[in-house]
Amino acid sequence: MNLGKETETLEFKKTTGELREAMISISSILNKHGVGAVYFGVKPNGDVVGQDVSESSLRDVSRLVYESIKPQIYPVIQEEVIEGRHVIKVEFHGEDFPYSAMGRYYLRTADEDREVTPSELRQFFTANEYKDKWEKTRSEILLKQADKKAVKAFCEKAVSVGRLTEGRYTAPTILKRFGLVDGDYLTNAGNVLFGNSSPVTLKTAIFATDEKLTFLDMQMYEDNILNLLSLAETYILKNINWRSEIIGTEREEIPEIPTAAIREVLANSYAHAVYNSNTYHEICIHPDKITIYSPGTFASTYSPEDYISKNLPSSIRNVSISKILYLNKSIEQFGSGFKRINSLCKDANVKYSYEISENGFMFVFFRKTQTAASQNDMMESIFIESVTENVTENVTLNKTEQSVYSLLVKNPYYTRKELGNATSKTVRTIQRTLDSLRKKGLVERIGSDRSGYWRVKEKI
């Protein structure tokens, strides 16, 4: 029998001769996920080979877990018989992070265990202490000092996007409902989200070069997260390049960097920041790049590339803050931020990068020079023409066409912008896709661009 592959929470050992290696796996799995299992008598490829199991071997496993894993855990250690072969299964869990094995600390990556560096270990202790205590701790700001306008704006947005039921809400009702109040005071999370005492600082600047030497503009804002998100987005959009295009019969203003990508980066920078220090958020606009800095290193043990290529659970540093930003749709979906940003930037041919340090996380959008942008526009225009000219009656659809077609089947009144948001594509790509679907005879526009709808034809 085969038990499948090793995972980030499952480890196989051929015999109890690998007990010390198993202790390392237990500590690394605990530090990554808090729960897992180890089998003795199973090959790394999952084949069950079995081993001799006695009271003595079970005691050996129990004793070494007791001696090796700190803080103490209490695993379930038992014999199992799988198709006539005897194995030992060790199931364990723990929440008192971080855990060591023989005095060293490890972290699980895929099916491997790696020793963490001293720097990573310091971050681990700091992050867990912060996560357990900071958000729920009472601030010095009274509940009556909450920014009522910000609370009202949040409610209206959350209701309009369908993530909060309609009702008559007051600021105290909302703040208490989402655990942002401790007695007559706001919690730390409630204060940075809705406080009116300037709890969070944002520095913005425009520089003449890609070095932080000569600045053309510099501003400092002190406000709560909900207000700063709006200020930050406005500041960036006012200071980047825009171009006009005729899409369909309407003129569209197209930013050099997709608005949805900017909004996603900003929201995540506030959702995953560390707020119990004197650091601040920062936006720097240079001729060739835009940087968005968030205090507090990357919140997950996974890399951003892992979130793009895999479907992984979100690592949430600030649960209450993230929930509020999700409810008003600043965050589209937990754990999908990098995947969405990557799709939007790839679709708009925008390059990006990031820098992770001990003190912060910086996201970088690379800008196109005017000349490069003009050449790119010309090439994309040629590409659009060639697509339009070479469309055939073949009803084979690419991935984007399939997505747009399926959405229109459900709701023929979708606008291009709404289709773009739903598929993480630009308006230009959506228009190109609609043109292709129209040429293939699958959709037909009925009425005007503003008040009409799409007649969707069944695929044959």
Secondary structure, DSSP 8 states (H G I E B T S, - for coil): -B----BTTEEEESSGGGHHHHHHHHHHHHHHHSEEEEEESB-TTSBB------HHHHHHHHHHHHHHEES----EEEEEEETTEEEEEEEEE--S---EETTEEEEEETTEEEE--HHHHHHHHHHHHHHHHTTTSEEEEEGGGB-HHHHHHHHHHHHHTTSS------HHHHHHHTT-EETTEEEHHHHHHHBSS--EEEEEEEESSSSSSSEEEEEEEEE-HHHHHHHHHHHHHHTS-EEEEEETTEEEEEESS-HHHHHHHHHHHHHS---SSS--EEEEE-SSEEEEEEES--S-SS-HHHHHHS------S-HHHHHHHHHTTSS-STT-HHHHHHHHHHHTT--EEEEE-SSEEEEEEE---HHHHHHHHHHHHHHHHHHHHH--S-----HHHHHHHHHHHH-TT--HHHHHHHHT--HHHHHHHHHHHHHTTSEEEES-TTT-EEEE----
